[in-house]
Amino acid sequence: MICFPNAKINLGLHITSKRNDGYHEIETCMYPIPLFDALEIIIDPKRFQWNSTGIAIPGDPKDNLIIQAYQLLKKDFPSLPQVSIHLHKNIPMGAGLGGGSADAGFALNLMNNLFDLILDDFFLEEYAAKLGSDCPFFVENTPKIATGRGEILEAVDLNLKGTYLVLINPGIHVGTKEAYAGVKPKKPEVSLKELIQDKSRWKDELINDFEPSVFSAYPEIGQIKSQLYQSGAFYAAMSGSGSTVFGLFDSKPELSNRNSDYFYFESLL
């Protein structure tokens, strides 16, 4: 059985407070985008197997969220058979696009169908929340306002169909700890739910709280945002804690000075 986990972008990201457990309370709107990995999981009666192609995945495979998702289900459903997993990695890692979280959320959905577990989305999201803050979003994979650590989700009526999306990733790794260290949590002045319904306000008011400190440390990331606005974007921002910057356009953009070292993607949403 095969599926195609997709990336996401953050439309606004407020860091509202620090929690006693070391995490932060956030408020953001997550929106799925058409940039995909490919994931295949099949039953393998002989042995458990893992294989990946595409972008190299560093670290121990046992730490991969897809394998952890299988182990979570296996703990509650001991009779689950062994599987062979093949991931083709295409979504850049550590780029604020949620690629690893998407792989985990889609893996849970896929295994729910493969093994006929008949778990509804509520239970799948509970499993996903154990894997990572962004993982529950990818169970339903529709636009959501995310609060708490990012695992508390509320549907939002937002449709960007017909909008052109440009993603540019300069290949700079911005560590999550590094990004949070540069932010002083504060309550937003304007409700994100209110802002998200009025695109005319996005450029001036829909803010990613990570941007000031990240742009200060890595000016080239901020320059990409400025270039997207100069090219006609009606909204541009860094996604998540970076370093990918995206631009939204009403018509297909003509972008100049593309750097071949950048990850560049353009699509109609």
N, C-alpha and C positions, 0 to 999 in steps of 0.2 A: 504494500500500500504506500502511496506516495502523496506528498503535499508540498506546498510552496510557501514557507513562512515569509511574510513580508515585513518590511521595516516600518517605522513610524517617525513622525516629527512631533515636536512640542510646540504648540501655539500658546506662547506665554508660559512662564514657569516662575512661580513665587515660592520662596523659601520663607515660611511663615513663623516657624519656631523650632527650637531644638528639643528633642524628647529626652526623657530620663534614660531610655535604653540606648542612647547614642545616635539614633537615627534622627532625621529631620522631618517635620511636617511640611508638606508641599501642597501646592495647588497648580494644576496645569491642565491643558486640554491636549489629549493625545489623538493623533489622526493617522490612520493607516495610509501607506503610500506604496506604489507599485514598483518596489525594488525587492527582489526575492532571493532567498536561498532555496535549495531543493533538498527535501528530506524523504528518505525511503526507509520504512521499517517493515520487515517480513519475519514471519515465524521461522525459526531455525531449530529443528529438533536436536541437532548435534551439539551446538555450543553457542554461547553469547559472543557476538562479533561487533566490532566498531571499526568504521573506516570513514575517512574524510578526504575530500579533494577540494580544489579551488584555493582560496586564501588559506595559508597555513595557520593552524590553530595552536598557539603555544600552550605549554603546561601539560599536566597529566590528564589523559582522556577521562579518568575517573571523576575529575572535577567538572566535566562538561555537564551542562544543565539537562541535556537530553537523557544522558545516562542516569542522572539523579532523578529525573521524572519517572523513568522506568522503575527505579528502585523504590520510589515512593509508592507507586501502584503495587509493586510486587510485595511490599510489606503488608498491605491490606488485603491483597488478593494473591495468596501464596501459590495458588495453582497456575499462575500465569506462565506460559511457556517461555523458553529462551528466544531471543530475537537477534536478527542481524540488522544493524543500523548503518546507513550510508548517508552522510551529510555532504552536500556540495556547497561550500561556503562562498558566498558572493557579496553579502552585506559587510562592509568594513567593520572591524571590531574596535571598540573603544572610541566610537565616533558619534555617540549620542543618538544613534538610530535604532537602538533596541534589538539588534540582530540576535544576540544570545537569548534574550527574553522571548523573542518571537519563536525561536527554535524550540524552546521549552514549552510554551503555550500550545503551539501547533502539535508538538509531540504528544502532549496529553490528549488533545482532541483525536489525533490519529489512533493512538492506542486504545482510547475509549471505543472507537469504532472497530478496530482490528480485533479486539478481544470481547466485543459485545458486552461491555460493562454496564451500559445504559445509565451512565452518570450524567445528571443534568449539569448545566453550566455553573450553577452555584457551587456544587461539589468540586468541579474541575478548577474553579477559581480559587477554592480553598487550598487545593493541592498546589496550584501555581504560586500562591502567595508564600508558600514555604520555600519556594525556589528563588524568588527574587521579587523586588517591589513592582517592577514593570510587567512581570509575567502574566498576572491575571488579565491585563488588557487584551492580550492576544487570544484569549479563549473565545470571546465574541467578535473581537477584531472590528469594532465599529467605533466612530468618534465618541470619546468619553471625557468628562471632567474627572480628573483623578485627584484625590485628596488623601490624607493620612500619609503613609510612606509612599503612596502611589497606588496602593492596592484597593482603596475604596473608590468605586467607580459609579458614575452617574451618566446615563445617556444624555447626549446633547444633540439638538437639532442643528446640524451643520453639514452642508453639502458644498464641496468645492469642485463639483463636476464642471468641466470646461475650463478649469484653471490650469495653466502651465506651471510645472514645478521644476526648479533647477536646484540640484544638490552639488555643492563643491566641498570636498574634503582635502585639506592641505597636507594630510599625513602626519599631523602633529598629535601626539598622544597627550591628552589632558586627563590626569588621574582624578578619580572621583573625590578622593580625600583632598587633593590640591584645590579642586574647584570649590568644595564646601568651605575650605579654610578661608577663602577670600570673600565669603558672604556673611553679612550680619543679618540674621533673620528679622523679619518685620512683617506686620500685617499689611496687606495691600490696601491702597487708598480706594481703589475701584474694584468692584466685584468682577472676577473673571467671567462668570456666567453672563453678566451684562455686556462686557466688552466683546465677547466672542460672537455676539449676534449683530454687531455693527462693524463691518469691515473697514469703514471709513476712519475708524478710530484706531485701527491696529498699529499703524506706523508710529504713532506718537505715544500710545498708551499701553499696548500689549507688550509687556517687558519680560525678558528672561533675566532673572536676578544674577545668574552666573556671568553675564556678559562683561560688566565693568572690570572685574578682577581678571578674567581670562583675557580680555582684550588688552589690558595693561601688561600682562605677562607675555602675551603673544600678539603683538600689534598686527601681524599679517592676517590673523583671523578676523579682526575688526575691519581690516581693509577689504576683505572679501565681501563683508556685509555692505560696505559703502559702494563697492563696485556693482553689486546687484541692484541697489537703488538707482545708481547712475544709468543702469541698463534698462530701467523702467519697471522694476518690481513694485507692486503695490504694498508688499510686505516682505521683509527679510529679517531673519533672526538666526541665532545659533540654536541648534537642536540639543536639548538636554544639557549636559555639562560639556558638550563640544567633542571634537573640534569642527564637525560638519556645520556648514552654514547653508541655509536654503533660501530661495527666493520664490515668491508666488507672483505670476504674471497673468494679466487678462488676455494677452495674445502671445504668440510664439516669439521669444526674445531673440535678438541678434546680439550675441555676446562676443566681445573682442578680447584680445590678450589672454586667451585660454592658455593656461600652463599645463603642458602635457604631463607634468608630474602630479597633477591634482587628480583626484577621483572626480569625474564630472558625469552628471546624469541629468537628462532632461526628459520630461514625460508630461502627458496630459492626464490630469487626475480624473 
